[in-house]
Amino acid sequence: MSSPVVSPQDSEEAKPVDSRDSGAGSNSGRLPRGIVSALGAVLAVVLVVAVVIAALFSHARFKAPGTATQHSAGPAAAGQTVRLKGMTAAVEARAVQAPLIAGQQVGTLTITKLIPSGTRVRQGDLLVEFDRQAQLRDSIDKQAQADDLNQQVIEAQAKEDAARAKDETEILEAQDNLAKTTLEMEKVELLSRIDAEKAQEDLDEAKATLAQLKQTFDLKRKAAQASIRILEIQRDRTRETMLHAQANSALMEIHSPIDGIVVFNTIWKQGNMGEVQEGDQVRPGVPFMQVVDPAMMEVRVPVNQEDLLQLKIGERALVHLDAYGDLVFPAQLESVDPMGTAGDFSPKLRNFSATFSIQGHDPRLMPDLSAAVDVEPAGAPGAGSGSR
């Protein structure tokens, strides 16, 4: 059996294909592996950025209104409620302070009687009474000293009157003696030489005596008046001290200056912060109480310079008390201080004090309560509307 004949062309086509040539032929339509990896990393980064942008957009879109405060990083968006935090205060209030004692160095004053906080009072009602025993004792002591000094003045004046009368009598006697010796000298021609010389000596002595009495008379009067004046000054000073003590005793009772409600201040007393009570000791001049008129209240809030652009005088607002969540009062912007203060985070950001007047009243509405003020821009739906 004969073998098939293979032509040279068929022999060439039947050659085995080199693997390297085969691989080169297969990659001729593809990108290098490094480029593919770089493109994958870029796509991953783009995907992450897209997710972050979508999250931020969703947060800004669904952010609840009324979240802007005086510490916001930027101005409130147009039409968005501005929320400010502040404290309530009474439009009309009178501070009550511990009395300042005139003419005395007093460390503390002891409260013996005190009206309870929150009591409604009328003008002239007794608010507080301090221990007045020291002032009463001082007044009695000074009264006794003044009476004693006054008696000394009377006695010194009586002695001076007697001494003056005696001196005047001596001067009169000296004048009579001078007149007598002068008369004797007129008879000198009738007298002997010895008697004439004696008469001249008597006349000279009478003149000298009268001159000396007149001179000492004035000196004695001035000395006596000076001594009496010293006693009078001591008496008057003692009386002045007595009057101060009596006035200090009257200051130990403090009465209400206006009609209103009693509110205690938190002060530093006996090493702690707190409100005063009966038996406590208070330093003179310390304001420990105030009487406020609850009919007119306001809220004072700090506003940064960015939120200030959103506020206008007369703008309506709602006031929420932090202590009483059910209390909501309508309010109105009354004033903004023209001078600002440095901000908490940067001296370049200024804070301004704004005052909102509260409309309406409630027994729970008192001074020094923390409150939130929601200011809605003019034209916003429900701006300035609200009820208690």
Buried (B, 14 or more C-beta within 10 A) or exposed (E): EEEEEEEEEEEEEEEEEEEEEEEEEEEEEEEEEEEEEEEEEEEEEEEEEEEEEEEEEEEEEEEEBBEBBBBBEEBBBEEBBBBBBBEBBBBBBBEBBBBEBEEBEBEBBBBBEBBEBEBEBEEEBEBBBBBBEBBBEBBEBBBEBBBEBBEBBEEBBEEBEEBBEEBEEBBEEBBEBBEEBBEBBEEBEEBEEEEBEEBBEBBEBBBEBBEEBEEEBEEBBEEBEEBBEEBBEBBBBBBEBBBBBBBBBEBBBBEBBBBBBBBBBEBEBEEEEEBBEEEBBBBBEBEBBBBBBBEBBBBBBBBBBBBBEBBEEEBBBBBBBEEEEEBBBBBBBBEBBEEBEEBEEEEEBBBBBBBBBBBBBBEEBBBEBEBBBBBBBEEBEEBBEBEE
